[in-house]
Amino acid sequence: MKISWITLRVKNLEASKKFYGELLGMEQSRAFETPDGRQFAFFTDGNGMELELIGGGPCKVKEKGLANPQVSFGFQTDAYESILETAKKAGLNVNGPTVLGGHLECFFVEDPDGFSVQVMKA
């Protein structure tokens, strides 16, 4: 068994697409809109897992910074330094870098909806 996708309901789909696509380097694999106005965008990590972003329509999203603080997910990447530098230059809320467990170099960055995203050095 493996995790196939994670779904995030987002307030601003375009801002989230930019964050996950341009900053983190994920590739948008597909997108569509439903008759009730919900917009879906799927991003892949290149390893078979997808991130599903849902914006618009009847779903309600809390204000930025109020996303569930118990939800966090991480990416391991060879582009670690580049992503860290770009996130800082963009003025995003970055925590770290730090070393966890004596060997795992990482930092945390908030996405446009306040979700905590851990970026780990490959």
C-alpha positions in Angstrom: 0.0 0.0 0.0 1.2 3.5 -0.7 -0.2 7.0 -0.4 -1.5 8.1 -3.8 -2.4 11.7 -3.1 -2.9 14.4 -0.5 -5.7 16.9 -0.8 -5.6 20.5 0.3 -8.5 22.9 0.1 -7.0 26.3 -0.7 -8.2 29.9 -0.6 -6.3 31.1 -3.7 -5.6 28.3 -6.2 -3.3 30.4 -8.4 -1.1 31.3 -5.4 -0.9 27.7 -4.3 -0.1 26.5 -7.9 2.8 29.0 -8.0 4.0 27.8 -4.6 4.0 24.1 -5.3 4.9 24.4 -9.0 7.4 27.3 -9.1 9.0 27.2 -5.6 8.9 23.4 -4.9 9.3 22.3 -8.5 6.3 20.0 -8.6 4.8 19.4 -12.1 1.1 20.0 -12.7 -0.2 16.8 -14.1 -3.9 17.8 -14.7 -6.6 20.3 -13.9 -10.3 20.7 -14.3 -13.3 22.6 -13.0 -16.7 21.2 -11.8 -20.1 22.8 -12.7 -20.4 24.2 -9.1 -17.2 26.2 -9.6 -14.6 24.1 -7.7 -11.3 24.1 -9.4 -8.9 21.2 -9.1 -5.2 21.1 -9.9 -3.0 18.0 -9.4 0.8 18.2 -8.9 3.1 15.2 -9.0 6.4 14.7 -7.2 7.7 12.5 -10.0 7.6 9.4 -7.7 3.9 8.5 -8.1 2.4 10.7 -5.3 0.1 13.6 -6.2 -0.9 16.7 -4.4 -4.5 17.7 -5.1 -5.4 21.4 -4.7 -9.0 22.4 -4.6 -10.1 26.0 -4.8 -13.3 27.9 -5.4 -16.9 26.6 -5.2 -18.7 25.9 -2.0 -15.8 24.9 0.2 -14.8 27.3 2.9 -11.1 27.9 3.7 -9.9 29.6 6.9 -7.9 32.8 6.7 -4.1 32.4 6.1 -2.2 31.3 9.0 -5.1 29.4 10.5 -4.5 26.1 8.7 -4.5 23.1 11.0 -1.1 23.3 12.9 -1.1 19.5 13.3 -0.9 19.0 9.5 2.5 19.0 8.0 4.1 17.2 5.1 7.6 17.1 3.6 9.5 16.9 0.4 13.1 15.6 0.0 14.9 17.4 -2.8 18.2 17.9 -4.5 17.2 21.6 -5.0 17.3 22.2 -1.3 19.6 25.3 -1.3 17.8 26.9 -4.3 14.3 26.4 -2.7 15.5 27.9 0.6 17.1 30.9 -1.0 14.0 31.5 -3.2 11.6 31.2 -0.3 13.6 33.7 1.8 13.9 36.2 -1.1 10.1 35.9 -1.6 9.5 36.9 2.0 7.8 33.6 2.9 7.6 32.4 6.5 10.7 30.2 6.8 11.7 28.4 9.9 15.2 27.0 9.9 17.3 25.6 8.4 18.1 23.1 11.1 19.5 19.6 11.5 17.2 17.0 13.0 18.4 13.7 14.5 22.0 14.7 13.9 21.8 14.2 10.1 18.5 15.4 8.5 19.0 19.0 7.2 15.7 20.7 6.6 13.6 23.8 6.9 9.9 24.5 7.2 8.0 27.0 5.0 4.4 28.1 5.1 2.3 27.7 1.9 -0.2 30.4 0.9 -2.8 28.9 3.2 -0.6 28.5 6.3 0.2 24.7 5.9 3.6 23.8 7.1 5.8 22.2 4.4 9.1 20.6 5.4 11.8 20.7 2.8 14.6 18.2 3.4 18.0 18.0 1.8 18.4 14.8 -0.3 
